[in-house]
Amino acid sequence: MSGDKMMREWMFGLIGLALLSACGVDGEPLRPSLNAGVGVSNSGVHAGGSVGLHKGPLNIFLGF
């Protein structure tokens, strides 16, 4: 087995393990969130927001 293939398998394994542990198997579900807003100022109209996931003490957000 080549080094690249072995590394790829390890990465897919770790990602799969992270997804499995985050899917709520242990009883605590993932809680998604969405935040959106529009602002008006002298320089124009601005739109923005964020999406996120909450699970226990872990919060992950992506702003746009």
VEXVO-805798 format. One record per atom (N, C-alpha, C): residue in three letters; chain; x, y, z; atom name. Coordinates in nm, 3 decimals. Layout:
> ala,A,X,Y,Z,CA .
...
# end
This chain:
> met,A,0.084,-0.117,0.000,N .
> met,A,0.000,0.000,0.000,CA .
> met,A,0.089,0.123,0.000,C .
> ser,A,0.061,0.219,-0.086,N .
> ser,A,0.144,0.339,-0.094,CA .
> ser,A,0.113,0.433,0.021,C .
> gly,A,0.205,0.522,0.049,N .
> gly,A,0.190,0.617,0.159,CA .
> gly,A,0.071,0.709,0.142,C .
> asp,A,0.048,0.756,0.016,N .
> asp,A,-0.065,0.846,-0.009,CA .
> asp,A,-0.198,0.776,0.014,C .
> lys,A,-0.208,0.652,-0.030,N .
> lys,A,-0.333,0.578,-0.014,CA .
> lys,A,-0.359,0.551,0.135,C .
> met,A,-0.254,0.518,0.208,N .
> met,A,-0.272,0.491,0.351,CA .
> met,A,-0.315,0.619,0.424,C .
> met,A,-0.255,0.732,0.390,N .
> met,A,-0.291,0.859,0.453,CA .
> met,A,-0.436,0.895,0.420,C .
> arg,A,-0.478,0.872,0.296,N .
> arg,A,-0.615,0.901,0.255,CA .
> arg,A,-0.714,0.814,0.333,C .
> glu,A,-0.681,0.687,0.352,N .
> glu,A,-0.768,0.598,0.429,CA .
> glu,A,-0.778,0.644,0.574,C .
> trp,A,-0.667,0.686,0.632,N .
> trp,A,-0.669,0.737,0.769,CA .
> trp,A,-0.756,0.861,0.779,C .
> met,A,-0.744,0.952,0.682,N .
> met,A,-0.823,1.075,0.684,CA .
> met,A,-0.971,1.044,0.671,C .
> phe,A,-1.009,0.955,0.577,N .
> phe,A,-1.150,0.919,0.563,CA .
> phe,A,-1.201,0.849,0.688,C .
> gly,A,-1.118,0.769,0.751,N .
> gly,A,-1.156,0.703,0.875,CA .
> gly,A,-1.181,0.802,0.987,C .
> leu,A,-1.093,0.901,1.001,N .
> leu,A,-1.111,1.003,1.103,CA .
> leu,A,-1.234,1.090,1.077,C .
> ile,A,-1.256,1.124,0.951,N .
> ile,A,-1.375,1.202,0.917,CA .
> ile,A,-1.501,1.122,0.946,C .
> gly,A,-1.500,0.994,0.911,N .
> gly,A,-1.616,0.909,0.939,CA .
> gly,A,-1.641,0.897,1.088,C .
> leu,A,-1.537,0.883,1.166,N .
> leu,A,-1.551,0.875,1.311,CA .
> leu,A,-1.606,1.005,1.368,C .
> ala,A,-1.559,1.118,1.317,N .
> ala,A,-1.610,1.247,1.363,CA .
> ala,A,-1.757,1.264,1.328,C .
> leu,A,-1.796,1.224,1.208,N .
> leu,A,-1.936,1.234,1.169,CA .
> leu,A,-2.025,1.143,1.252,C .
> leu,A,-1.978,1.024,1.279,N .
> leu,A,-2.055,0.930,1.360,CA .
> leu,A,-2.073,0.982,1.501,C .
> ser,A,-1.967,1.039,1.558,N .
> ser,A,-1.977,1.089,1.694,CA .
> ser,A,-2.063,1.216,1.700,C .
> ala,A,-2.074,1.288,1.589,N .
> ala,A,-2.151,1.412,1.587,CA .
> ala,A,-2.297,1.392,1.548,C .
> cys,A,-2.337,1.273,1.512,N .
> cys,A,-2.473,1.254,1.460,CA .
> cys,A,-2.577,1.232,1.568,C .
> gly,A,-2.541,1.235,1.694,N .
> gly,A,-2.638,1.221,1.800,CA .
> gly,A,-2.657,1.079,1.847,C .
> val,A,-2.567,0.989,1.816,N .
> val,A,-2.578,0.849,1.856,CA .
> val,A,-2.579,0.837,2.008,C .
> asp,A,-2.509,0.924,2.077,N .
> asp,A,-2.501,0.917,2.222,CA .
> asp,A,-2.622,0.978,2.292,C .
> gly,A,-2.722,1.023,2.218,N .
> gly,A,-2.844,1.074,2.278,CA .
> gly,A,-2.860,1.224,2.270,C .
> glu,A,-2.754,1.298,2.253,N .
> glu,A,-2.765,1.443,2.243,CA .
> glu,A,-2.761,1.481,2.095,C .
> pro,A,-2.870,1.534,2.041,N .
> pro,A,-2.874,1.563,1.898,CA .
> pro,A,-2.796,1.689,1.861,C .
> leu,A,-2.763,1.699,1.735,N .
> leu,A,-2.706,1.823,1.682,CA .
> leu,A,-2.817,1.927,1.674,C .
> arg,A,-2.785,2.050,1.706,N .
> arg,A,-2.882,2.158,1.695,CA .
> arg,A,-2.830,2.259,1.593,C .
> pro,A,-2.893,2.266,1.476,N .
> pro,A,-2.849,2.363,1.376,CA .
> pro,A,-2.902,2.503,1.411,C .
> ser,A,-2.835,2.605,1.362,N .
> ser,A,-2.882,2.742,1.381,CA .
> ser,A,-2.856,2.821,1.254,C .
> leu,A,-2.939,2.923,1.234,N .
> leu,A,-2.927,3.012,1.119,CA .
> leu,A,-2.952,3.153,1.166,C .
> asn,A,-2.867,3.244,1.126,N .
> asn,A,-2.881,3.384,1.161,CA .
> asn,A,-2.863,3.464,1.033,C .
> ala,A,-2.958,3.552,1.001,N .
> ala,A,-2.948,3.633,0.880,CA .
> ala,A,-2.988,3.776,0.914,C .
> gly,A,-2.928,3.871,0.845,N .
> gly,A,-2.961,4.010,0.870,CA .
> gly,A,-2.933,4.097,0.750,C .
> val,A,-3.000,4.214,0.749,N .
> val,A,-2.981,4.313,0.644,CA .
> val,A,-2.958,4.447,0.713,C .
> gly,A,-2.857,4.519,0.671,N .
> gly,A,-2.827,4.650,0.728,CA .
> gly,A,-2.828,4.756,0.620,C .
> val,A,-2.874,4.875,0.658,N .
> val,A,-2.877,4.989,0.566,CA .
> val,A,-2.796,5.101,0.629,C .
> ser,A,-2.704,5.157,0.552,N .
> ser,A,-2.623,5.268,0.600,CA .
> ser,A,-2.601,5.366,0.486,C .
> asn,A,-2.523,5.471,0.512,N .
> asn,A,-2.493,5.569,0.408,CA .
> asn,A,-2.417,5.508,0.291,C .
> ser,A,-2.343,5.401,0.318,N .
> ser,A,-2.264,5.339,0.211,CA .
> ser,A,-2.341,5.232,0.135,C .
> gly,A,-2.465,5.204,0.169,N .
> gly,A,-2.545,5.108,0.094,CA .
> gly,A,-2.612,5.005,0.183,C .
> val,A,-2.660,4.900,0.119,N .
> val,A,-2.730,4.791,0.187,CA .
> val,A,-2.635,4.673,0.201,C .
> his,A,-2.630,4.616,0.320,N .
> his,A,-2.540,4.504,0.347,CA .
> his,A,-2.623,4.385,0.394,C .
> ala,A,-2.595,4.268,0.341,N .
> ala,A,-2.660,4.145,0.386,CA .
> ala,A,-2.554,4.052,0.442,C .
> gly,A,-2.590,3.978,0.545,N .
> gly,A,-2.495,3.885,0.604,CA .
> gly,A,-2.567,3.787,0.693,C .
> gly,A,-2.494,3.692,0.743,N .
> gly,A,-2.553,3.594,0.832,CA .
> gly,A,-2.453,3.487,0.869,C .
> ser,A,-2.504,3.384,0.935,N .
> ser,A,-2.419,3.273,0.975,CA .
> ser,A,-2.504,3.147,0.988,C .
> val,A,-2.439,3.035,0.973,N .
> val,A,-2.500,2.905,1.000,CA .
> val,A,-2.409,2.836,1.100,C .
> gly,A,-2.468,2.752,1.183,N .
> gly,A,-2.389,2.687,1.285,CA .
> gly,A,-2.447,2.556,1.331,C .
> leu,A,-2.366,2.481,1.402,N .
> leu,A,-2.406,2.355,1.465,CA .
> leu,A,-2.364,2.359,1.611,C .
> his,A,-2.453,2.312,1.697,N .
> his,A,-2.425,2.305,1.841,CA .
> his,A,-2.439,2.160,1.885,C .
> lys,A,-2.345,2.113,1.963,N .
> lys,A,-2.354,1.981,2.024,CA .
> lys,A,-2.277,1.987,2.155,C .
> gly,A,-2.351,1.988,2.264,N .
> gly,A,-2.285,1.998,2.395,CA .
> gly,A,-2.207,2.127,2.405,C .
> pro,A,-2.082,2.121,2.448,N .
> pro,A,-2.002,2.243,2.461,CA .
> pro,A,-1.938,2.288,2.330,C .
> leu,A,-1.958,2.215,2.221,N .
> leu,A,-1.894,2.245,2.093,CA .
> leu,A,-1.989,2.325,2.005,C .
> asn,A,-1.944,2.441,1.956,N .
> asn,A,-2.018,2.526,1.864,CA .
> asn,A,-1.931,2.555,1.742,C .
> ile,A,-1.988,2.535,1.624,N .
> ile,A,-1.916,2.563,1.500,CA .
> ile,A,-2.002,2.658,1.417,C .
> phe,A,-1.945,2.773,1.376,N .
> phe,A,-2.017,2.871,1.300,CA .
> phe,A,-1.943,2.904,1.171,C .
> leu,A,-2.019,2.936,1.068,N .
> leu,A,-1.963,2.984,0.943,CA .
> leu,A,-2.038,3.112,0.908,C .
> gly,A,-1.969,3.223,0.904,N .
> gly,A,-2.031,3.351,0.872,CA .
> gly,A,-2.017,3.384,0.725,C .
> phe,A,-2.115,3.455,0.674,N .
> phe,A,-2.110,3.499,0.534,CA .
> phe,A,-2.167,3.638,0.522,C .
# end
